[in-house]
Amino acid sequence: PPPAWGPFSVWEFKSQAAFVSCDFSAAEELPLDDPSNSISGDESVTRTFGTPALVIAEGSPFAGSTVRFYGGAPSEYCQAGQKFTVVGDGPGSNAPIRVGNWGKPGEWNPAGFLASATPAQQLIFDFPLFAPAPIAVSAQAAP
């Protein structure tokens, strides 16, 4: 893992191939929300699932579904599991989906995370701008 974590950000990939390979060359960085929208002083990024135009994943397990792909930069964060797939087959709830582990590297999954959403549902990524650096443990000889 990197020696320190952050600053964190949210990027939307335009294809499943870019998402899988953590290729940010055509990805769009999403702007931070107004600070008054944050919880616990964290940063947040909000995106409504149905806007802008959706990506249709072809030749994948999501074929025929509307899908959106998100990842965190730099690519080392994305490869470590700071990535999120949202499929447009949600059960009809319009309650926001909060992604609370975006800034918690210890909770990332190398395969990423998956959720289902409706077109009107909001995706809210909550995260601190920086996370504490990992604690270095040094071995000491017994007295």
NORFEN-V502486 format. One record per residue. N is the residue number from 0. RES is the residue in one small letter. SS is DSSP state (helix for helix, strand for strand, loop for the rest). PHI is phi in whole degrees, -180 to 180 (* if undefined). Layout:
N | RES | SS | PHI
N | RES | SS | PHI
//
This chain:
0 | p | loop | *
1 | p | loop | -61
2 | p | loop | -68
3 | a | loop | -141
4 | w | strand | -114
5 | g | strand | 113
6 | p | loop | -70
7 | f | loop | -90
8 | s | loop | -153
9 | v | loop | -125
10 | w | strand | -123
11 | e | strand | -107
12 | f | strand | -86
13 | k | loop | -94
14 | s | loop | -152
15 | q | helix | -67
16 | a | helix | -62
17 | a | helix | -65
18 | f | helix | -63
19 | v | helix | -62
20 | s | helix | -91
21 | c | loop | 56
22 | d | loop | -95
23 | f | loop | -91
24 | s | loop | -59
25 | a | loop | -117
26 | a | loop | -77
27 | e | strand | -112
28 | e | strand | -77
29 | l | loop | -89
30 | p | loop | -72
31 | l | loop | -69
32 | d | loop | -71
33 | d | loop | -60
34 | p | helix | -55
35 | s | helix | -68
36 | n | helix | -87
37 | s | loop | -77
38 | i | loop | -113
39 | s | loop | 56
40 | g | loop | 76
41 | d | loop | -77
42 | e | strand | -82
43 | s | strand | -149
44 | v | strand | -132
45 | t | strand | -118
46 | r | strand | -139
47 | t | strand | -84
48 | f | loop | -55
49 | g | loop | -79
50 | t | loop | -134
51 | p | loop | -71
52 | a | loop | -53
53 | l | loop | -87
54 | v | strand | -91
55 | i | strand | -100
56 | a | loop | -83
57 | e | loop | -110
58 | g | loop | 68
59 | s | loop | -143
60 | p | loop | -62
61 | f | loop | -100
62 | a | loop | -51
63 | g | loop | 86
64 | s | loop | -101
65 | t | strand | -84
66 | v | strand | -138
67 | r | strand | -127
68 | f | strand | -122
69 | y | strand | -127
70 | g | strand | -152
71 | g | loop | -104
72 | a | loop | -102
73 | p | loop | -74
74 | s | helix | -59
75 | e | helix | -62
76 | y | helix | -69
77 | c | helix | -59
78 | q | helix | -65
79 | a | helix | -78
80 | g | loop | 120
81 | q | loop | -84
82 | k | strand | -148
83 | f | strand | -148
84 | t | strand | -108
85 | v | strand | -124
86 | v | strand | -106
87 | g | loop | -83
88 | d | loop | -131
89 | g | loop | -61
90 | p | loop | -78
91 | g | loop | 106
92 | s | loop | -78
93 | n | loop | -108
94 | a | loop | -66
95 | p | loop | -61
96 | i | strand | -97
97 | r | strand | -99
98 | v | strand | -100
99 | g | loop | -85
100 | n | loop | -102
101 | w | loop | -59
102 | g | loop | -104
103 | k | loop | -123
104 | p | helix | -53
105 | g | helix | -67
106 | e | helix | -105
107 | w | loop | -69
108 | n | loop | -120
109 | p | loop | -52
110 | a | loop | -80
111 | g | loop | 88
112 | f | strand | -121
113 | l | strand | -134
114 | a | strand | -146
115 | s | strand | -112
116 | a | loop | -141
117 | t | loop | -97
118 | p | loop | -57
119 | a | loop | -87
120 | q | loop | -74
121 | q | strand | -91
122 | l | strand | -106
123 | i | strand | -121
124 | f | strand | -94
125 | d | strand | -107
126 | f | strand | -165
127 | p | loop | -75
128 | l | loop | -64
129 | f | strand | -131
130 | a | strand | -111
131 | p | loop | -56
132 | a | loop | -67
133 | p | loop | -58
134 | i | loop | -82
135 | a | loop | -84
136 | v | loop | -112
137 | s | loop | -111
138 | a | loop | -81
139 | q | loop | -123
140 | a | loop | -71
141 | a | loop | -68
142 | p | loop | -67
//
